């Protein structure tokens, strides 16, 4: 009976680690071998930042009695629009698509043609409203966006990665303490995925009198799986 009483606490320690396995973030598992004991946990880190870049699309749709007339009218307006976007500070102005299609009236007869052309442009968030106004004034009758992004996504992601490793260490320390052990060195780190996502309700208002563009915060997340040695 004395031998059983000595072994039982050790079994409880192993069970405490094994029972930490779960489906929620930060789940952990213990691994025991003849040479080492480890605990593996997942960690999540995030960094919030206000995006400083805006991507917008500007389109022009025109109509004409023939396909040639519709595309000619469209080309005239688009040439003016592209110049206006560049003058307003738009960067990387590029054509997205061009289309020409017939218009049908009653009875399925063709009664004219429509031509469409769309270009994209990038600008700092603080000047996005001015770019929209310039595009509309130049003849754009279709505007979409803005698609917000940060010009320093790599730095933000590295910060999120560091926070994820710190989160994993805290989880592992909690598990080790519960099992009556201490945490040793990191044995392995596996990086998961991550991407910026918008966080609504933390908007920063823009002071300009142009079309208002309000950039909400974006949250960049990172996930890691870390294995620590147990002592």
N, C-alpha and C positions, 0 to 999 in steps of 0.2 A: 504493500500500500504506500510506503514512503516513496518508492520510485515513481509511482503515478502522480503523487502530489508535486514532485519536482518537475515533471514534464509538462503538466497542465498549464502553467503560466506561459510557457513558450508557445504552446498551441494557441493560447488566447492572443498573443502578439501577432502571430501570423494571420489569424482569422481577422483581426482588426484591420490589417492592410488589405487582405483579400476582399473584405466587405466594403471597401471604399470604391470598388468598381461601380460606375453608374453611367447613364446615358447623357447626363447633363454635362455642360462644359466644365473642364477641370477634373474630370474623372481620373482615377488613378488605379494602378495595379502593382502588386509586389511580385518580384521574381526571386526565387532562391535557387542557388546552385552550390556546388561544392566549393567554389572559389570566391563567390561574392553574392551579396544580397543587394537588390536595387528596388527603387520605387519609381514608377513612370507616371507622369502627370501631364495634363495639357494646360496651357496658359493662354489667356487672351489679353491683348493690349490695344488701346485705341488712343488716337490723338485727334482733337478737334481744331479746325482752322477755317477761316473765312476764305472762300475761293477768290482769286484775283484775276482770273481770265474768263472771258465769255465768248462763246461761239454762236453765231447767228446765221440764219439762212434768209436770203432775200429773193423773191421770185417776181417775175413779170409775166402776165398772161395778156395776150392781144388777140384780136379777131380780124379776119379779112375775108373777102369774097373768094379768094383762092389761097392755096397753101403758101404760094410765093408772097402774096400780099401780107398774110398773117405773120410770116417769119421776118419779112422786111421791117414791118412795124415793130416787131419785138426786138429786132437787132438795134434799131435806133434808140429805143428806151434803155435796153441793157447796156449799151455803150456809155450812155449818160450815167446810169446807175453805178457801174463799176468805177468810173472816174470819181463819182461822189463818195463812194465808200472809201476809196484810197485817200481822198482829200480829207475825210473825217478821221483818219487814223486807223482804218481797217487794215489788218495784216493778213497775209496768206489768202488773198482773195482768189477763189478757185470755182470753176464751173462744176455744179453737181449733176445736172442733167438738162437736156433739151428735148422737147417733144412737139410734134405737130399732129393734130388729129382732126377729123371732120366733125362738123356739127350737123345733127339730123333734126329735121322738122317733122310735122305731122305726115304720116304715111311713109316714113322712113327715107325721105328724100334729103339729100345733102343741101344745106342752105348756107354753107360757109365753113371756115376752118378756124381752129384755135391753135395758137403757138404759145408754148410755155418755156421759160428758161429760169434756172435757179442757180445762184452763186452763194458760197459760204464765205464768211469773214470772221476774223478773230480780233478782239480788242480787250483792253483792260476793263474790268467790271465798272470802274468809276466813269468810263466814257461810253458804256454800252447804250445808254439812253440817247446820247448825241448821235451815235451811229445809226440807231433805228430811225431817228427823225430825219437824218440826212438821206437815208435810203428811201423812205417814203416820199420825201420832197422830190427826189430824183425820178420817181415813177414806179417804185416797187408797190405792187398791190397784194403781195403775199409775204408775210414775215413770220418766221418761226424761231423759237429759242427764247432766251439764251440757254445754252448748255454750259453750266459752270464747272470750272476746274481750277486746280492750283498749279502754279508754275514750278512748284518745288515738291512734287509728289514723292520723289525718291527720299528726300530728307524726312518727310512726314512718315513715310512707311518705315524707315529705319528707327525712328522714335517709337513707333507702335511695336516694332519687333522687340526692342529693349524692354518696353513695358510688359510685353507678353512673357518674356523670360523671367522678369521679376515676379509676375503673377504666378508662374509655375513654381518658382522657388518657395513662395509663401505657402502654396498649397502642399508642396512636398514636406515642408517643415512641420506643418500642422499634422500631417499623417505620421511622420516619423516620431513626433512627440507623443502622439496618442498610442503608439506602439512601444514606447519606452526606448526609442533609439534616437540617434542624432544623424543629421544629414551630412553626407560626404561630398565628394567632387561630382561634377557633371560628367556622366559617362557618354551621353549622346544627345544631340539636339536635332529635331526634324522640323523644318519650316512648313507651315501651312499657307493657305492663300489669304488674300486680303485686298480690299479695294475701297476707294472713297465712296461714301453714301451721304445724301443730304440729311441734315438734321433740322427739322422745321421748328419755328418758334423762337429762333435766336437771330433774327434778322438785324442787319446793320443798315439804317436808312441812308439814302443818298441825298446830298444837299442840292444837287444840280436841279435846274428847272426843266430839264429835258424829260422825255418819257421816263417815268420812274422804273428803275431796275434795282431790286433789293436782293442782295446775295445772302442767303441763309448759310449757316455753318455746315461744313462737311466733316464727317467722321471717317478717318482712315483706321481700319482695323487690321490686326495681324494675329495669327494663331501659330503656336509652336507646341511640340510634344517633346518633353525633356525627361531623360532618365538620370536619376541621381543614385550614387552609392549610399548605402546605409552603414552606419557604424554602431 
